[in-house]
Amino acid sequence: MQSRTIYLIGPMGAGKSTIGRMLSRELNLPFRDTDQEVEERCGADIPWIFDMEGEEGFRQRETAVLALQMEEPSYVVATGGGIVTREVNRRLMITHGFVVFLQASVATQIKRTAKDKKRPLLQRSDREQVLADLYEKREPLYRQTADLVVCTDRGSPRHVIQEIKQAYFSK
Ligand code: S3P
C-alpha cells in the first residue's frame, strides 16, 4: 500500500471535506482538515482569527499546521481554499504528497456555500464576484500544484473517489 499523504485542494465549496472523509475511510487513512486543526490549536474559530489577526495571521497558522503534519504518517488532508496562495505551502504539498485539485465552477461554489456563515471572505453581499475573483487568481496555482484534477460539478462523490484512487495507486 502506497503511503503518501493525499492533499485535497480547491476553492470553497469544491467538496474537499466531504470527499476527504469518504476517501479516508476507503483507504483506511486518518482524515485531517487544516481549517479544523487551525481552530483546535488556536482555541478559536476562523472568523475570530480573521477578526483579531487578519487574513495574514490565519495564513501563518495554516502554514504551521501543514508543516506539523509533515512529521507524521500518511493522511487524507482537506485544505482551506487559500492554502495555495503561499509558495511554502505549495512546495510542502508537492514534495510530501499526492495533490488533488477538486475543481468546481463558480456557479457550483455559490450554490454550495449559499448558507455559509463561517467563511470570513464570504460574509458580504457580492459573494459571486468574490468567488469569481478568487478563482481567477488561484486556479493557476491549484493547477501547478496538483498531480490530478477532478471536477466535482457533476457526478457522485463516489465517482470522484474512484478517480482519485485510480490515479493515486498508479502513480
Ligand atoms: C478560505 C477558505 C476556507 C477557510 C478560510 C479561507 C479561502 O476553507 O480556510 O475561510 O481563502 O478560500 P474552505 O475552502 O474549506 O471553505
Backbone and ligand atoms as CSV (ligand in chain L), in Angstrom:
chain,resi,resn,atom,element,x,y,z
A,1,MET,N,N,0.845,-1.210,0.000
A,1,MET,CA,C,0.000,0.000,0.000
A,1,MET,C,C,0.871,1.248,0.000
A,2,GLN,N,N,0.586,2.118,-0.916
A,2,GLN,CA,C,1.328,3.371,-1.010
A,2,GLN,C,C,1.034,4.229,0.222
A,3,SER,N,N,2.023,5.000,0.643
A,3,SER,CA,C,1.774,5.685,1.907
A,3,SER,C,C,1.998,7.196,1.836
A,4,ARG,N,N,1.760,7.794,0.691
A,4,ARG,CA,C,1.884,9.250,0.637
A,4,ARG,C,C,0.591,9.914,1.073
A,5,THR,N,N,0.719,11.037,1.748
A,5,THR,CA,C,-0.473,11.800,2.129
A,5,THR,C,C,-1.171,12.337,0.879
A,6,ILE,N,N,-2.493,12.318,0.909
A,6,ILE,CA,C,-3.272,12.903,-0.191
A,6,ILE,C,C,-3.789,14.258,0.266
A,7,TYR,N,N,-3.428,15.303,-0.459
A,7,TYR,CA,C,-3.926,16.650,-0.159
A,7,TYR,C,C,-5.032,17.005,-1.148
A,8,LEU,N,N,-6.169,17.421,-0.609
A,8,LEU,CA,C,-7.247,17.906,-1.470
A,8,LEU,C,C,-7.219,19.423,-1.441
A,9,ILE,N,N,-7.025,20.018,-2.611
A,9,ILE,CA,C,-7.003,21.471,-2.712
A,9,ILE,C,C,-8.135,21.904,-3.641
A,10,GLY,N,N,-8.490,23.199,-3.573
A,10,GLY,CA,C,-9.552,23.693,-4.449
A,10,GLY,C,C,-10.365,24.747,-3.723
A,11,PRO,N,N,-11.263,25.392,-4.447
A,11,PRO,CA,C,-11.996,26.531,-3.874
A,11,PRO,C,C,-13.010,26.120,-2.806
A,12,MET,N,N,-13.499,27.108,-2.098
A,12,MET,CA,C,-14.580,26.891,-1.123
A,12,MET,C,C,-15.759,26.255,-1.865
A,13,GLY,N,N,-16.321,25.213,-1.272
A,13,GLY,CA,C,-17.490,24.581,-1.901
A,13,GLY,C,C,-17.138,23.530,-2.941
A,14,ALA,N,N,-15.859,23.182,-3.066
A,14,ALA,CA,C,-15.486,22.156,-4.050
A,14,ALA,C,C,-15.787,20.752,-3.537
A,15,GLY,N,N,-15.983,20.624,-2.228
A,15,GLY,CA,C,-16.291,19.304,-1.649
A,15,GLY,C,C,-15.089,18.644,-0.983
A,16,LYS,N,N,-14.097,19.448,-0.606
A,16,LYS,CA,C,-12.852,18.874,-0.063
A,16,LYS,C,C,-13.099,18.070,1.222
A,17,SER,N,N,-13.911,18.602,2.118
A,17,SER,CA,C,-14.140,17.893,3.394
A,17,SER,C,C,-14.992,16.640,3.194
A,18,THR,N,N,-16.056,16.750,2.423
A,18,THR,CA,C,-16.930,15.597,2.181
A,18,THR,C,C,-16.173,14.474,1.486
A,19,ILE,N,N,-15.502,14.823,0.394
A,19,ILE,CA,C,-14.739,13.816,-0.354
A,19,ILE,C,C,-13.613,13.269,0.525
A,20,GLY,N,N,-12.955,14.168,1.251
A,20,GLY,CA,C,-11.819,13.765,2.085
A,20,GLY,C,C,-12.209,12.727,3.127
A,21,ARG,N,N,-13.327,12.955,3.796
A,21,ARG,CA,C,-13.777,11.997,4.824
A,21,ARG,C,C,-14.064,10.631,4.204
A,22,MET,N,N,-14.787,10.652,3.091
A,22,MET,CA,C,-15.138,9.381,2.442
A,22,MET,C,C,-13.896,8.651,1.944
A,23,LEU,N,N,-12.982,9.415,1.349
A,23,LEU,CA,C,-11.756,8.824,0.809
A,23,LEU,C,C,-10.903,8.226,1.926
A,24,SER,N,N,-10.840,8.913,3.040
A,24,SER,CA,C,-10.015,8.415,4.154
A,24,SER,C,C,-10.570,7.084,4.666
A,25,ARG,N,N,-11.896,6.960,4.682
A,25,ARG,CA,C,-12.492,5.692,5.121
A,25,ARG,C,C,-12.149,4.573,4.138
A,26,GLU,N,N,-12.253,4.893,2.852
A,26,GLU,CA,C,-11.968,3.872,1.827
A,26,GLU,C,C,-10.525,3.405,1.860
A,27,LEU,N,N,-9.606,4.341,2.108
A,27,LEU,CA,C,-8.182,3.999,2.074
A,27,LEU,C,C,-7.657,3.593,3.438
A,28,ASN,N,N,-8.540,3.717,4.437
A,28,ASN,CA,C,-8.132,3.399,5.787
A,28,ASN,C,C,-6.951,4.263,6.250
A,29,LEU,N,N,-7.014,5.532,5.891
A,29,LEU,CA,C,-6.008,6.507,6.337
A,29,LEU,C,C,-6.722,7.530,7.223
A,30,PRO,N,N,-6.032,8.067,8.231
A,30,PRO,CA,C,-6.690,9.083,9.059
A,30,PRO,C,C,-7.019,10.344,8.250
A,31,PHE,N,N,-8.077,11.022,8.664
A,31,PHE,CA,C,-8.501,12.239,7.981
A,31,PHE,C,C,-8.063,13.473,8.771
A,32,ARG,N,N,-7.553,14.471,8.063
A,32,ARG,CA,C,-7.218,15.753,8.684
A,32,ARG,C,C,-7.858,16.888,7.888
A,33,ASP,N,N,-8.151,17.973,8.587
A,33,ASP,CA,C,-8.744,19.144,7.942
A,33,ASP,C,C,-7.962,20.346,8.461
A,34,THR,N,N,-7.264,21.043,7.573
A,34,THR,CA,C,-6.365,22.115,8.066
A,34,THR,C,C,-7.146,23.213,8.782
A,35,ASP,N,N,-8.349,23.565,8.283
A,35,ASP,CA,C,-9.156,24.598,8.955
A,35,ASP,C,C,-9.475,24.184,10.385
A,36,GLN,N,N,-9.894,22.927,10.508
A,36,GLN,CA,C,-10.274,22.421,11.827
A,36,GLN,C,C,-9.071,22.390,12.774
A,37,GLU,N,N,-7.909,22.006,12.247
A,37,GLU,CA,C,-6.714,21.947,13.101
A,37,GLU,C,C,-6.240,23.326,13.513
A,38,VAL,N,N,-6.370,24.297,12.598
A,38,VAL,CA,C,-6.021,25.675,12.970
A,38,VAL,C,C,-6.909,26.102,14.138
A,39,GLU,N,N,-8.206,25.807,14.030
A,39,GLU,CA,C,-9.147,26.204,15.089
A,39,GLU,C,C,-8.824,25.497,16.414
A,40,GLU,N,N,-8.533,24.199,16.327
A,40,GLU,CA,C,-8.240,23.449,17.555
A,40,GLU,C,C,-6.974,23.963,18.231
A,41,ARG,N,N,-5.936,24.192,17.430
A,41,ARG,CA,C,-4.663,24.650,18.019
A,41,ARG,C,C,-4.764,26.050,18.593
A,42,CYS,N,N,-5.611,26.859,17.976
A,42,CYS,CA,C,-5.743,28.254,18.412
A,42,CYS,C,C,-6.782,28.392,19.532
A,43,GLY,N,N,-7.712,27.436,19.592
A,43,GLY,CA,C,-8.783,27.537,20.577
A,43,GLY,C,C,-9.812,28.593,20.198
A,44,ALA,N,N,-9.868,28.938,18.940
A,44,ALA,CA,C,-10.851,29.932,18.467
A,44,ALA,C,C,-11.247,29.582,17.038
A,45,ASP,N,N,-12.410,30.075,16.607
A,45,ASP,CA,C,-12.822,29.720,15.250
A,45,ASP,C,C,-12.230,30.690,14.214
A,46,ILE,N,N,-12.381,30.307,12.943
A,46,ILE,CA,C,-11.734,31.070,11.873
A,46,ILE,C,C,-12.231,32.529,11.813
A,47,PRO,N,N,-13.542,32.786,11.937
A,47,PRO,CA,C,-13.967,34.194,11.931
A,47,PRO,C,C,-13.254,35.022,13.013
A,48,TRP,N,N,-13.079,34.433,14.188
A,48,TRP,CA,C,-12.392,35.148,15.285
A,48,TRP,C,C,-10.939,35.415,14.896
A,49,ILE,N,N,-10.279,34.424,14.320
A,49,ILE,CA,C,-8.862,34.594,13.937
A,49,ILE,C,C,-8.735,35.703,12.886
A,50,PHE,N,N,-9.628,35.708,11.893
A,50,PHE,CA,C,-9.600,36.771,10.881
A,50,PHE,C,C,-9.831,38.133,11.535
A,51,ASP,N,N,-10.765,38.192,12.481
A,51,ASP,CA,C,-11.061,39.466,13.153
A,51,ASP,C,C,-9.867,39.979,13.937
A,52,MET,N,N,-9.245,39.079,14.692
A,52,MET,CA,C,-8.184,39.504,15.606
A,52,MET,C,C,-6.824,39.628,14.930
A,53,GLU,N,N,-6.557,38.750,13.968
A,53,GLU,CA,C,-5.196,38.680,13.420
A,53,GLU,C,C,-5.145,38.971,11.917
A,54,GLY,N,N,-6.321,39.154,11.342
A,54,GLY,CA,C,-6.374,39.386,9.899
A,54,GLY,C,C,-6.110,38.104,9.127
A,55,GLU,N,N,-6.247,38.204,7.796
A,55,GLU,CA,C,-6.023,37.007,6.975
A,55,GLU,C,C,-4.579,36.527,7.110
A,56,GLU,N,N,-3.644,37.478,7.255
A,56,GLU,CA,C,-2.226,37.096,7.352
A,56,GLU,C,C,-1.968,36.199,8.575
A,57,GLY,N,N,-2.615,36.542,9.696
A,57,GLY,CA,C,-2.469,35.720,10.896
A,57,GLY,C,C,-2.985,34.316,10.661
A,58,PHE,N,N,-4.129,34.231,9.980
A,58,PHE,CA,C,-4.695,32.919,9.657
A,58,PHE,C,C,-3.742,32.133,8.757
A,59,ARG,N,N,-3.173,32.808,7.761
A,59,ARG,CA,C,-2.272,32.114,6.817
A,59,ARG,C,C,-1.037,31.565,7.530
A,60,GLN,N,N,-0.540,32.316,8.497
A,60,GLN,CA,C,0.625,31.816,9.245
A,60,GLN,C,C,0.266,30.558,10.027
A,61,ARG,N,N,-0.900,30.573,10.630
A,61,ARG,CA,C,-1.348,29.404,11.393
A,61,ARG,C,C,-1.562,28.203,10.471
A,62,GLU,N,N,-2.079,28.489,9.290
A,62,GLU,CA,C,-2.340,27.425,8.315
A,62,GLU,C,C,-1.016,26.751,7.894
A,63,THR,N,N,-0.008,27.555,7.634
A,63,THR,CA,C,1.293,27.005,7.245
A,63,THR,C,C,1.889,26.184,8.384
A,64,ALA,N,N,1.723,26.658,9.619
A,64,ALA,CA,C,2.260,25.930,10.779
A,64,ALA,C,C,1.610,24.546,10.880
A,65,VAL,N,N,0.297,24.480,10.663
A,65,VAL,CA,C,-0.425,23.203,10.722
A,65,VAL,C,C,0.071,22.265,9.621
A,66,LEU,N,N,0.208,22.794,8.432
A,66,LEU,CA,C,0.660,21.979,7.295
A,66,LEU,C,C,2.063,21.431,7.559
A,67,ALA,N,N,2.940,22.265,8.067
A,67,ALA,CA,C,4.326,21.843,8.322
A,67,ALA,C,C,4.366,20.766,9.407
A,68,LEU,N,N,3.540,20.909,10.421
A,68,LEU,CA,C,3.496,19.911,11.506
A,68,LEU,C,C,3.033,18.557,10.999
A,69,GLN,N,N,2.057,18.577,10.095
A,69,GLN,CA,C,1.523,17.314,9.563
A,69,GLN,C,C,2.580,16.516,8.823
A,70,MET,N,N,3.581,17.222,8.271
A,70,MET,CA,C,4.634,16.545,7.501
A,70,MET,C,C,5.419,15.572,8.367
A,71,GLU,N,N,5.442,15.826,9.651
A,71,GLU,CA,C,6.260,15.000,10.539
A,71,GLU,C,C,5.562,13.697,10.905
A,72,GLU,N,N,4.320,13.567,10.505
A,72,GLU,CA,C,3.549,12.397,10.924
A,72,GLU,C,C,3.250,11.474,9.739
A,73,PRO,N,N,2.618,10.315,10.012
A,73,PRO,CA,C,2.357,9.383,8.908
A,73,PRO,C,C,1.345,9.910,7.900
A,74,SER,N,N,0.947,9.056,7.000
A,74,SER,CA,C,0.085,9.500,5.901
A,74,SER,C,C,-1.347,9.771,6.309
A,75,TYR,N,N,-1.903,10.767,5.655
A,75,TYR,CA,C,-3.274,11.181,5.909
A,75,TYR,C,C,-4.001,11.407,4.599
A,76,VAL,N,N,-5.305,11.623,4.722
A,76,VAL,CA,C,-6.032,12.355,3.693
A,76,VAL,C,C,-6.299,13.727,4.304
A,77,VAL,N,N,-5.860,14.775,3.631
A,77,VAL,CA,C,-5.976,16.124,4.196
A,77,VAL,C,C,-6.872,17.005,3.333
A,78,ALA,N,N,-7.928,17.537,3.939
A,78,ALA,CA,C,-8.731,18.572,3.276
A,78,ALA,C,C,-8.129,19.913,3.680
A,79,THR,N,N,-7.755,20.714,2.696
A,79,THR,CA,C,-7.114,22.005,2.992
A,79,THR,C,C,-8.110,23.153,2.818
A,80,GLY,N,N,-7.759,24.319,3.323
A,80,GLY,CA,C,-8.572,25.517,3.093
A,80,GLY,C,C,-8.332,26.032,1.670
A,81,GLY,N,N,-9.324,26.708,1.124
A,81,GLY,CA,C,-9.263,27.150,-0.272
A,81,GLY,C,C,-8.078,28.044,-0.618
A,82,GLY,N,N,-7.531,28.729,0.396
A,82,GLY,CA,C,-6.438,29.666,0.116
A,82,GLY,C,C,-5.057,29.104,0.393
A,83,ILE,N,N,-4.977,27.814,0.649
A,83,ILE,CA,C,-3.684,27.219,1.043
A,83,ILE,C,C,-2.633,27.413,-0.046
A,84,VAL,N,N,-3.068,27.440,-1.294
A,84,VAL,CA,C,-2.100,27.536,-2.400
A,84,VAL,C,C,-1.532,28.945,-2.588
A,85,THR,N,N,-2.046,29.915,-1.848
A,85,THR,CA,C,-1.568,31.285,-2.053
A,85,THR,C,C,-0.147,31.479,-1.527
A,86,ARG,N,N,0.304,30.587,-0.648
A,86,ARG,CA,C,1.676,30.697,-0.144
A,86,ARG,C,C,2.563,29.667,-0.831
A,87,GLU,N,N,3.684,30.179,-1.322
A,87,GLU,CA,C,4.612,29.298,-2.035
A,87,GLU,C,C,5.104,28.160,-1.148
A,88,VAL,N,N,5.364,28.488,0.116
A,88,VAL,CA,C,5.873,27.466,1.037
A,88,VAL,C,C,4.866,26.311,1.171
A,89,ASN,N,N,3.586,26.621,1.188
A,89,ASN,CA,C,2.559,25.569,1.287
A,89,ASN,C,C,2.554,24.695,0.028
A,90,ARG,N,N,2.649,25.366,-1.105
A,90,ARG,CA,C,2.619,24.608,-2.365
A,90,ARG,C,C,3.804,23.642,-2.404
A,91,ARG,N,N,4.967,24.147,-1.983
A,91,ARG,CA,C,6.171,23.310,-2.011
A,91,ARG,C,C,6.038,22.121,-1.047
A,92,LEU,N,N,5.539,22.393,0.134
A,92,LEU,CA,C,5.374,21.317,1.128
A,92,LEU,C,C,4.484,20.204,0.583
A,93,MET,N,N,3.363,20.598,-0.015
A,93,MET,CA,C,2.413,19.584,-0.507
A,93,MET,C,C,2.987,18.814,-1.697
A,94,ILE,N,N,3.635,19.546,-2.619
A,94,ILE,CA,C,4.205,18.889,-3.805
A,94,ILE,C,C,5.283,17.890,-3.382
A,95,THR,N,N,6.102,18.292,-2.426
A,95,THR,CA,C,7.226,17.452,-2.012
A,95,THR,C,C,6.769,16.210,-1.244
A,96,HIS,N,N,5.738,16.387,-0.414
A,96,HIS,CA,C,5.413,15.305,0.524
A,96,HIS,C,C,4.157,14.525,0.184
A,97,GLY,N,N,3.422,14.930,-0.834
A,97,GLY,CA,C,2.149,14.247,-1.011
A,97,GLY,C,C,1.709,14.069,-2.449
A,98,PHE,N,N,0.527,13.512,-2.557
A,98,PHE,CA,C,-0.167,13.395,-3.835
A,98,PHE,C,C,-1.293,14.430,-3.769
A,99,VAL,N,N,-1.252,15.396,-4.681
A,99,VAL,CA,C,-2.135,16.559,-4.548
A,99,VAL,C,C,-3.262,16.502,-5.580
A,100,VAL,N,N,-4.491,16.609,-5.085
A,100,VAL,CA,C,-5.658,16.541,-5.970
A,100,VAL,C,C,-6.391,17.876,-5.944
A,101,PHE,N,N,-6.531,18.471,-7.115
A,101,PHE,CA,C,-7.299,19.710,-7.246
A,101,PHE,C,C,-8.757,19.328,-7.510
A,102,LEU,N,N,-9.621,19.583,-6.527
A,102,LEU,CA,C,-11.053,19.383,-6.726
A,102,LEU,C,C,-11.597,20.660,-7.342
A,103,GLN,N,N,-11.920,20.558,-8.606
A,103,GLN,CA,C,-12.312,21.726,-9.367
A,103,GLN,C,C,-13.837,21.870,-9.345
A,104,ALA,N,N,-14.319,23.110,-9.202
A,104,ALA,CA,C,-15.767,23.348,-9.239
A,104,ALA,C,C,-16.008,24.722,-9.858
A,105,SER,N,N,-17.042,24.825,-10.651
A,105,SER,CA,C,-17.348,26.113,-11.279
A,105,SER,C,C,-17.783,27.120,-10.218
A,106,VAL,N,N,-17.726,28.391,-10.554
A,106,VAL,CA,C,-18.158,29.425,-9.606
A,106,VAL,C,C,-19.643,29.229,-9.274
A,107,ALA,N,N,-20.440,28.813,-10.260
A,107,ALA,CA,C,-21.871,28.576,-10.001
A,107,ALA,C,C,-22.046,27.502,-8.928
A,108,THR,N,N,-21.267,26.435,-9.026
A,108,THR,CA,C,-21.330,25.371,-8.008
A,108,THR,C,C,-20.859,25.893,-6.656
A,109,GLN,N,N,-19.790,26.642,-6.645
A,109,GLN,CA,C,-19.270,27.187,-5.383
A,109,GLN,C,C,-20.339,28.040,-4.694
A,110,ILE,N,N,-21.028,28.852,-5.483
A,110,ILE,CA,C,-22.062,29.723,-4.913
A,110,ILE,C,C,-23.186,28.894,-4.299
A,111,LYS,N,N,-23.619,27.898,-5.055
A,111,LYS,CA,C,-24.703,27.034,-4.574
A,111,LYS,C,C,-24.324,26.361,-3.254
A,112,ARG,N,N,-23.116,25.806,-3.223
A,112,ARG,CA,C,-22.707,25.011,-2.049
A,112,ARG,C,C,-22.344,25.864,-0.837
A,113,THR,N,N,-22.097,27.141,-1.043
A,113,THR,CA,C,-21.728,27.988,0.106
A,113,THR,C,C,-22.839,28.981,0.447
A,114,ALA,N,N,-24.003,28.785,-0.169
A,114,ALA,CA,C,-25.077,29.783,-0.052
A,114,ALA,C,C,-25.452,30.127,1.390
A,115,LYS,N,N,-25.468,29.134,2.255
A,115,LYS,CA,C,-25.937,29.391,3.623
A,115,LYS,C,C,-24.784,29.626,4.599
A,116,ASP,N,N,-23.576,29.725,4.068
A,116,ASP,CA,C,-22.409,29.772,4.947
A,116,ASP,C,C,-22.325,31.041,5.801
A,117,LYS,N,N,-21.980,30.815,7.063
A,117,LYS,CA,C,-21.782,31.970,7.963
A,117,LYS,C,C,-20.384,31.953,8.571
A,118,LYS,N,N,-19.586,30.966,8.209
A,118,LYS,CA,C,-18.298,30.777,8.893
A,118,LYS,C,C,-17.081,31.125,8.047
A,119,ARG,N,N,-17.315,31.480,6.801
A,119,ARG,CA,C,-16.164,31.806,5.961
A,119,ARG,C,C,-16.068,33.328,5.857
A,120,PRO,N,N,-15.052,33.899,6.513
A,120,PRO,CA,C,-14.967,35.360,6.586
A,120,PRO,C,C,-14.965,36.039,5.213
A,121,LEU,N,N,-14.341,35.400,4.224
A,121,LEU,CA,C,-14.225,36.053,2.918
A,121,LEU,C,C,-15.578,36.140,2.203
A,122,LEU,N,N,-16.565,35.368,2.701
A,122,LEU,CA,C,-17.871,35.344,2.015
A,122,LEU,C,C,-18.970,36.105,2.758
A,123,GLN,N,N,-18.622,36.756,3.847
A,123,GLN,CA,C,-19.660,37.456,4.612
A,123,GLN,C,C,-19.907,38.852,4.029
A,124,ARG,N,N,-20.356,38.895,2.809
A,124,ARG,CA,C,-20.649,40.148,2.116
A,124,ARG,C,C,-21.665,39.881,1.016
A,125,SER,N,N,-22.197,40.960,0.461
A,125,SER,CA,C,-23.305,40.758,-0.474
A,125,SER,C,C,-22.838,40.337,-1.874
A,126,ASP,N,N,-21.592,40.700,-2.240
A,126,ASP,CA,C,-21.141,40.380,-3.599
A,126,ASP,C,C,-20.334,39.076,-3.653
A,127,ARG,N,N,-20.884,38.049,-3.028
A,127,ARG,CA,C,-20.221,36.741,-2.967
A,127,ARG,C,C,-19.779,36.207,-4.322
A,128,GLU,N,N,-20.664,36.367,-5.289
A,128,GLU,CA,C,-20.365,35.796,-6.598
A,128,GLU,C,C,-19.090,36.410,-7.164
A,129,GLN,N,N,-18.988,37.741,-7.024
A,129,GLN,CA,C,-17.808,38.446,-7.507
A,129,GLN,C,C,-16.557,37.998,-6.746
A,130,VAL,N,N,-16.712,37.872,-5.427
A,130,VAL,CA,C,-15.576,37.449,-4.592
A,130,VAL,C,C,-15.085,36.073,-5.042
A,131,LEU,N,N,-16.023,35.141,-5.184
A,131,LEU,CA,C,-15.639,33.779,-5.577
A,131,LEU,C,C,-15.022,33.754,-6.979
A,132,ALA,N,N,-15.576,34.564,-7.875
A,132,ALA,CA,C,-15.044,34.605,-9.246
A,132,ALA,C,C,-13.620,35.183,-9.240
A,133,ASP,N,N,-13.410,36.254,-8.472
A,133,ASP,CA,C,-12.069,36.870,-8.419
A,133,ASP,C,C,-11.043,35.921,-7.804
A,134,LEU,N,N,-11.454,35.280,-6.699
A,134,LEU,CA,C,-10.530,34.349,-6.036
A,134,LEU,C,C,-10.170,33.212,-6.993
A,135,TYR,N,N,-11.172,32.720,-7.701
A,135,TYR,CA,C,-10.928,31.580,-8.579
A,135,TYR,C,C,-9.984,31.954,-9.720
A,136,GLU,N,N,-10.184,33.149,-10.253
A,136,GLU,CA,C,-9.315,33.589,-11.345
A,136,GLU,C,C,-7.853,33.654,-10.877
A,137,LYS,N,N,-7.676,34.182,-9.669
A,137,LYS,CA,C,-6.318,34.316,-9.127
A,137,LYS,C,C,-5.706,32.963,-8.769
A,138,ARG,N,N,-6.533,32.097,-8.197
A,138,ARG,CA,C,-5.972,30.874,-7.612
A,138,ARG,C,C,-5.937,29.679,-8.549
A,139,GLU,N,N,-6.758,29.689,-9.569
A,139,GLU,CA,C,-6.848,28.498,-10.421
A,139,GLU,C,C,-5.493,28.063,-10.979
A,140,PRO,N,N,-4.657,29.012,-11.469
A,140,PRO,CA,C,-3.336,28.579,-11.963
A,140,PRO,C,C,-2.487,27.953,-10.849
A,141,LEU,N,N,-2.672,28.438,-9.630
A,141,LEU,CA,C,-1.890,27.886,-8.507
A,141,LEU,C,C,-2.363,26.480,-8.162
A,142,TYR,N,N,-3.688,26.276,-8.180
A,142,TYR,CA,C,-4.214,24.921,-7.945
A,142,TYR,C,C,-3.631,23.969,-8.998
A,143,ARG,N,N,-3.679,24.409,-10.250
A,143,ARG,CA,C,-3.234,23.526,-11.338
A,143,ARG,C,C,-1.746,23.206,-11.248
A,144,GLN,N,N,-0.940,24.222,-10.934
A,144,GLN,CA,C,0.506,23.959,-10.910
A,144,GLN,C,C,0.917,23.104,-9.711
A,145,THR,N,N,0.059,23.027,-8.702
A,145,THR,CA,C,0.387,22.244,-7.506
A,145,THR,C,C,-0.102,20.795,-7.636
A,146,ALA,N,N,-1.119,20.593,-8.457
A,146,ALA,CA,C,-1.828,19.307,-8.448
A,146,ALA,C,C,-1.170,18.216,-9.298
A,147,ASP,N,N,-1.244,16.982,-8.792
A,147,ASP,CA,C,-0.897,15.808,-9.587
A,147,ASP,C,C,-2.098,15.370,-10.409
A,148,LEU,N,N,-3.293,15.717,-9.936
A,148,LEU,CA,C,-4.528,15.267,-10.569
A,148,LEU,C,C,-5.597,16.352,-10.409
A,149,VAL,N,N,-6.404,16.546,-11.450
A,149,VAL,CA,C,-7.520,17.492,-11.388
A,149,VAL,C,C,-8.813,16.704,-11.579
A,150,VAL,N,N,-9.762,16.861,-10.648
A,150,VAL,CA,C,-11.053,16.177,-10.787
A,150,VAL,C,C,-12.169,17.199,-10.605
A,151,CYS,N,N,-13.096,17.207,-11.564
A,151,CYS,CA,C,-14.209,18.151,-11.467
A,151,CYS,C,C,-15.311,17.561,-10.574
A,152,THR,N,N,-15.840,18.378,-9.677
A,152,THR,CA,C,-16.884,17.879,-8.769
A,152,THR,C,C,-18.254,18.502,-9.060
A,153,ASP,N,N,-18.370,19.208,-10.184
A,153,ASP,CA,C,-19.656,19.844,-10.513
A,153,ASP,C,C,-20.772,18.811,-10.666
A,154,ARG,N,N,-20.451,17.742,-11.360
A,154,ARG,CA,C,-21.454,16.702,-11.622
A,154,ARG,C,C,-20.920,15.359,-11.153
A,155,GLY,N,N,-21.786,14.393,-11.080
A,155,GLY,CA,C,-21.353,13.053,-10.680
A,155,GLY,C,C,-21.322,12.931,-9.171
A,156,SER,N,N,-21.342,11.717,-8.700
A,156,SER,CA,C,-21.420,11.481,-7.259
A,156,SER,C,C,-20.026,11.548,-6.636
A,157,PRO,N,N,-19.961,11.811,-5.327
A,157,PRO,CA,C,-18.677,11.760,-4.627
A,157,PRO,C,C,-17.970,10.412,-4.842
A,158,ARG,N,N,-18.768,9.364,-4.938
A,158,ARG,CA,C,-18.190,8.031,-5.143
A,158,ARG,C,C,-17.363,7.961,-6.433
A,159,HIS,N,N,-17.901,8.612,-7.460
A,159,HIS,CA,C,-17.211,8.635,-8.749
A,159,HIS,C,C,-15.887,9.401,-8.635
A,160,VAL,N,N,-15.936,10.531,-7.934
A,160,VAL,CA,C,-14.730,11.351,-7.723
A,160,VAL,C,C,-13.680,10.518,-6.981
A,161,ILE,N,N,-14.125,9.791,-5.979
A,161,ILE,CA,C,-13.215,8.988,-5.162
A,161,ILE,C,C,-12.555,7.881,-5.993
A,162,GLN,N,N,-13.336,7.271,-6.865
A,162,GLN,CA,C,-12.769,6.230,-7.737
A,162,GLN,C,C,-11.652,6.810,-8.594
A,163,GLU,N,N,-11.894,7.994,-9.143
A,163,GLU,CA,C,-10.872,8.631,-9.992
A,163,GLU,C,C,-9.596,8.900,-9.211
A,164,ILE,N,N,-9.772,9.384,-7.977
A,164,ILE,CA,C,-8.599,9.707,-7.151
A,164,ILE,C,C,-7.830,8.424,-6.824
A,165,LYS,N,N,-8.552,7.391,-6.432
A,165,LYS,CA,C,-7.900,6.144,-6.041
A,165,LYS,C,C,-7.102,5.561,-7.202
A,166,GLN,N,N,-7.717,5.588,-8.361
A,166,GLN,CA,C,-7.046,5.029,-9.533
A,166,GLN,C,C,-5.725,5.758,-9.810
A,167,ALA,N,N,-5.776,7.091,-9.778
A,167,ALA,CA,C,-4.570,7.872,-10.066
A,167,ALA,C,C,-3.524,7.709,-8.956
A,168,TYR,N,N,-3.977,7.659,-7.724
A,168,TYR,CA,C,-3.074,7.548,-6.566
A,168,TYR,C,C,-2.290,6.245,-6.630
A,169,PHE,N,N,-2.967,5.156,-6.955
A,169,PHE,CA,C,-2.303,3.860,-6.948
A,169,PHE,C,C,-1.479,3.618,-8.219
A,170,SER,N,N,-1.752,4.384,-9.263
A,170,SER,CA,C,-0.980,4.145,-10.488
A,170,SER,C,C,0.217,5.089,-10.584
A,171,LYS,N,N,0.346,6.003,-9.644
A,171,LYS,CA,C,1.436,6.996,-9.700
A,171,LYS,C,C,2.723,6.427,-9.135
L,1,S3P,C1,C,-10.612,30.212,2.704
L,1,S3P,C2,C,-11.275,29.002,2.653
L,1,S3P,C3,C,-11.792,28.349,3.860
L,1,S3P,C4,C,-11.001,28.784,5.100
L,1,S3P,C5,C,-10.950,30.279,5.197
L,1,S3P,C6,C,-10.328,30.929,3.967
L,1,S3P,C7,C,-10.109,30.796,1.423
L,1,S3P,O1,O,-11.713,26.931,3.744
L,1,S3P,O2,O,-9.691,28.272,5.043
L,1,S3P,O3,O,-12.257,30.740,5.393
L,1,S3P,O4,O,-9.243,31.683,1.472
L,1,S3P,O5,O,-10.567,30.360,0.340
L,1,S3P,P1,P,-12.680,26.048,2.779
L,1,S3P,O6,O,-12.089,26.068,1.405
L,1,S3P,O7,O,-12.623,24.680,3.394
L,1,S3P,O8,O,-14.032,26.638,2.839
